[in-house]
Amino acid sequence: MNDTPAYGAATLPPGIRCRFLAGVNGLDMHLLEAGFETPGRPCVVLLHGFPELAYSWRKIMPALAEAGYHVVAPDQRGYGRTTGWDGDYDGDVASFGFLNLVKDTLGLVAALGYESVAAIVGHDFGSPVAAFCALIRPDVFPAVALMSAPFAGPPALSVGGAGDSVADAVADGDIHAALAALERPRKHYQWYYATRAANADMRDCPQGIHDFLRAYYHHKSADWPGNRPFPLAAWTAGELARMPTYYIMDRDRTMAETVAAEMPDPGQIAACAWLTEDELAVYTAEFARTGFQGGLQWYRCQTSGHLNANLAVFSGRTIDVPACFIAGAADWGPYQRPGSLEAMAEGACTAMRDVHLLPGAGHWVQQEQAAAVCERLLAFLRELD
């Protein structure tokens, strides 16, 4: 049984509690919830990304609960106070594949006593998990809101190949060699995150986890003036290198070294209302305790074709339930895989209602512009009603 203590009352906004659910697909799952006082409410499930936690939804949950929903946000497999996952680099990496992450979410819904939810919402790496939930089990997840990471559809079924779209595209184009051969040698962050060294690079970085996370969140937010994204023409080294270094890194730098160069000054930190030092300290404490390997296992599945090859059985299948997409206008996430935003809106989601790019937000949209995100989510949910 999970013996990690619950958050103290001062950590969470009023109306949000945390608790543990045992036996959820082999996990003791830690979750935050709001609107739990009234039985029978429709449920909305919120899935976080990397390097985040259920806590990332703290600014969204009260408004959804006030609108009449039971709002649930778990620490996903590999994160926070959820236990039962294998954090060993040489351990059970396959358990972090998308199908098992969908199974985690199905298990959560069942453990809460629901046959279906009102909607599932996913941000960053939580976005494709939410997408596959809606694609595979539309009876349980009859609406989906995707945030920051577009869903271009399941991988194509490859004759004689693994069928993983991203890994196959990289292999076919030899993108890694091309990035390394640039005049300024580069590497792709997702494949760096799949290396054995990545966890220690961040967990044991010279500046410490707190300053690492502060710089990382700042670098990918609208507060960093260099975030002025635009569509890329193709999956080529020259085009990818137009993105900031948190995506296309200098070849010989770690992620901790990469973001250290963009560390905000004390005045900028004090002015950061969307992530105060006390709020950041929650992330710091959790990742100091767990390290980052649990989240990095997801990247290893994403970048290794065989670990997600089973997704090819859904080749050609679309998300046909109502969908919407929300991202920050200063977020490179919608553009990091050229053409995915268009593929999502024009084919992968056949009932796409709206695509919102919110001013004043970068990658951490539900924290940077919480009120605007709540407004868009509630409008989407009301349409469903």
Steps between C-alpha positions, in 0.01 A plus 500: 500500500617853425650648818580841347317766703229720354564865425454735791189719499705811425636354175174482307243769416171485693265233372770261377596188691744220434461130563628163384327224303656156537515237229459717191666287231770406748540854634416668827386816329522842661238745378365845562127557476248780529121497496505170688251611766191441283442145372387440144684785334642447149873435517781681318845336502813717461831344389828688550822491297877526561649613733174564679257347748131487581583826683536667159118513482452679833389824330246323275329261738303744721328669204396169345373379837304821549336434161369167627767243416689244702856585392776243535871541426736206565874491537555281196720190483858607573410818687453647843334300776360226278695180564523155346696599189851392407741794500808296410654591166551127439157408635152460357505780243216348296254570784528870407367442147183679392270198521593437862462871579149482353440196720614705802238763417226241444590347835477840668152562357381156612651543848309827535177311425428647157407317181588810299614858552383830355840572343868425520757780477872453439790744493846444349572124520159461660348615171578185297389284793167684504482471121549123503245470782242670277606310190502153658214534754260771385230334712694590815653826373229667285681835469864607503692825542862492388748761616838606357572171318290439187389146416567410137354151523630153582812375321460357154505124457837427344552191285811331635566778755415593855252762391600777738451824309749722682774240537460388139510857371820563687659176381402568139631855506804433722407817682744446785802489273370805316455695823849403619645607164366855520754779526375535858461128591164421656291213641129441555386527861272194489785271406721665762228428757521133399868476597625343820667827606197729478354428844824564688572804284187664641470339844863569593556822303737762649227763544272262690155374403317815611701734277500245218120486503469878533717550190327218309150632565610857424673404176185334362257768621374824348729681746801404286502753214648255249182292482346626177398175330407443137431195281803309373513393138627145546661241729854597402801599707504853365135559582510333842802709597282811477334395826638601843770293662263337749372302198801489270790500743865577443659160447743517792273657761273335755149631555608650833780688325265605221244669723754640747594755235139632516460511879271792588638767732357560851269772375353274233453220751322732743272621220403146390144484634415179314774304680603645835800374691270318742322329211827408334616351829227234467650381170850524643416280798331236288771471233774513764336194655420302184747626241392539138542147366133409532405779260799431278382142449213645295750656260680169466175339387429789264840487332537120480276365227450153648372626837195669345474281188169357626337838431516420130195275543304828515648626173244704308266532798388851593378673814131548429383644832482878549849647541671832555861615510648765730856633505689816576566737212865501613524119512722316250324174593238516223775540238781272617382224266430673169148442369357341815276795588346493153470120502314513831256769392442364148478127553614337823217661698185491289292698751753771581302796637765766556875568496597767753846663517483717810695828526731539795574130538785278398520126556354496853169640381277372783728670751599813305145588391277299730193722469505491120548122499206458739285717276583290191456168679167599653371625164597166347332306781182708473480421130503133588209549740 
